[in-house]
Amino acid sequence: MDVFYSYTYGTTGWLMLQAIPLIVSPTIIITILSPEVREPTDLETYFSRSLGITLLTLGVMIILLTGSVPLTSSFSDTTTAGVTTSLSDPKAPYAVPTLTISLIYHSAMAFYCYARYTQSSQFSFALGGIGSAGLGAVGLWCVLFASSNGRISRKTGADKRTSGFPFGNKESAGAKKRGMGKAI
């Protein structure tokens, strides 16, 4: 779960890092991305600040919907177990869908920033693409490996979902047990 929490807080931090310059000074963004230095129009200022506030809101929603911040009515509810990404976890029922949507967002932004970087060769698009691609990779890891409890055998510690196809597993507990039965 540590990677899951790191992903949610990292996503929020990345969104806030993008949102603060948009809200504070749209002129900085226009200067970085435009070939000529000029003052932003009223419409550009409105869209810049609106996007910044939207990114802040999205970051806060990711933190809240994934259960990274406990939203229980009493203190004793938070002392038991942490949030899991199990679909039946009552503490964060929207953790996996929120994780998936944020993964799609980071993937789309990485692709967009890469496409803009190849057209304009501006370093700011490369930085945005690297940040989004990194978070997208961690999000993909969380969706693939951290969103289920797994089926780990208590006796052997092996994952029960693995099979012997197309290669036989000679070191498995079942193979050793069958081998012992044939030897007797």
C-alpha positions in Angstrom: 0.0 0.0 0.0 2.9 2.3 0.4 3.3 2.6 -3.4 -0.5 3.4 -3.6 -0.2 6.2 -1.1 2.9 7.5 -2.8 1.1 7.5 -6.1 -1.9 9.4 -4.7 0.2 12.0 -2.9 2.6 12.2 -5.9 -0.3 12.8 -8.2 -1.7 15.6 -6.0 1.7 17.2 -5.7 2.3 17.1 -9.4 -1.1 18.7 -10.1 -0.5 21.4 -7.5 2.9 22.1 -8.9 1.2 22.7 -12.3 -1.7 24.6 -10.7 0.2 27.2 -8.6 1.9 29.1 -11.5 -1.4 29.0 -13.5 -3.2 30.7 -10.6 -0.6 33.0 -9.4 0.8 34.4 -12.6 -0.6 33.5 -16.1 2.1 35.8 -17.5 4.8 33.3 -16.6 3.1 30.5 -18.4 2.6 32.7 -21.6 6.2 33.7 -21.4 7.4 30.1 -21.2 5.2 28.7 -23.9 4.9 31.6 -26.4 7.6 32.7 -28.8 7.1 36.4 -28.1 6.8 38.0 -24.6 3.5 39.7 -24.1 0.8 40.3 -21.6 -2.0 37.7 -21.4 -5.4 38.7 -22.6 -8.3 38.6 -20.2 -9.5 35.3 -21.8 -6.1 33.7 -21.4 -6.0 34.8 -17.7 -9.5 33.4 -17.1 -8.6 30.1 -18.7 -5.3 29.9 -16.9 -6.7 30.5 -13.5 -9.7 28.3 -14.2 -7.4 25.4 -15.2 -5.3 26.0 -12.1 -8.3 25.8 -9.8 -9.5 22.7 -11.6 -6.1 21.0 -11.2 -6.2 21.8 -7.4 -9.7 20.4 -7.1 -8.8 17.2 -9.0 -5.8 16.7 -6.7 -7.9 17.0 -3.6 -10.6 14.7 -5.0 -7.9 12.1 -5.8 -6.7 12.2 -2.2 -10.2 12.0 -0.8 -11.7 9.4 -3.1 -8.8 7.0 -2.7 -9.1 7.0 1.0 -5.7 8.4 1.7 -7.3 10.8 4.2 -9.7 8.9 6.5 -13.2 10.3 6.4 -14.7 8.5 9.4 -17.0 9.9 12.0 -14.9 8.7 15.0 -11.3 8.4 15.9 -11.5 4.7 16.7 -12.5 3.8 13.1 -9.1 5.0 11.9 -7.0 3.1 14.3 -7.8 -0.4 13.0 -6.5 -1.1 9.5 -5.4 1.2 6.6 -7.2 1.6 3.4 -6.9 -1.3 0.9 -7.6 -1.2 -2.8 -10.1 -4.1 -2.4 -13.3 -3.4 -4.2 -15.2 -4.4 -1.0 -13.3 -2.0 1.3 -16.0 0.3 2.9 -13.4 3.0 3.7 -12.6 3.7 0.1 -15.1 2.2 -2.3 -13.9 4.5 -5.1 -10.2 3.8 -4.8 -9.7 1.6 -7.8 -11.9 3.7 -10.2 -10.2 6.9 -9.1 -6.8 5.2 -9.5 -7.8 4.1 -13.0 -9.1 7.5 -14.1 -6.0 9.3 -12.8 -3.9 6.7 -14.7 -5.7 7.5 -17.9 -5.3 11.2 -17.2 -1.5 10.9 -16.7 -1.2 8.7 -19.8 -3.1 11.1 -22.0 -1.0 14.1 -20.6 2.2 12.2 -21.2 1.2 11.5 -24.8 0.1 15.1 -25.4 3.2 16.6 -23.9 5.4 14.3 -26.0 3.5 15.2 -29.2 3.9 18.9 -28.4 7.6 18.5 -27.6 8.2 16.7 -30.9 6.5 19.6 -32.8 7.9 22.6 -30.9 11.1 21.2 -29.2 10.2 23.3 -26.0 11.8 21.8 -22.9 8.7 22.6 -20.7 6.7 20.0 -22.7 9.5 17.5 -22.2 9.4 18.1 -18.4 5.6 17.8 -18.4 5.8 14.6 -20.4 8.4 13.0 -18.1 6.5 13.9 -15.0 3.2 12.5 -16.3 4.8 9.4 -17.8 6.5 8.6 -14.5 3.3 9.0 -12.6 1.5 7.0 -15.3 4.0 4.2 -14.9 3.5 4.1 -11.1 -0.2 4.2 -11.6 -0.1 1.3 -14.0 1.9 -0.6 -11.5 -0.7 0.1 -8.8 -3.5 -1.0 -11.1 -1.8 -4.2 -12.0 -0.2 -5.3 -8.8 -1.6 -3.2 -5.8 -5.3 -3.4 -6.6 -5.9 -7.0 -5.4 -4.9 -8.9 -2.4 -3.4 -11.7 -4.5 -3.8 -15.3 -3.7 -0.8 -16.2 -1.6 -0.6 -19.6 -0.1 -0.1 -19.6 3.7 1.8 -22.9 3.6 4.3 -22.2 0.8 4.1 -18.4 0.3 3.6 -18.9 -3.5 1.0 -17.2 -5.6 -1.8 -19.7 -6.3 -2.8 -18.0 -9.6 0.3 -19.2 -11.4 0.1 -22.3 -13.6 2.7 -24.7 -15.0 1.8 -24.0 -18.6 3.8 -24.2 -20.9 6.7 -25.1 -18.5 6.4 -27.4 -15.5 7.3 -26.0 -12.1 9.5 -28.7 -10.6 10.1 -26.6 -7.4 6.4 -26.2 -6.5 5.0 -27.8 -3.3 2.5 -29.8 -5.3 5.2 -31.2 -7.6 7.4 -32.2 -4.6 4.4 -33.8 -2.9 3.6 -35.8 -6.0 7.2 -36.8 -6.4 7.3 -38.0 -2.8 4.1 -40.1 -3.5 5.7 -41.7 -6.5 8.9 -42.6 -4.6 7.0 -44.5 -1.9 
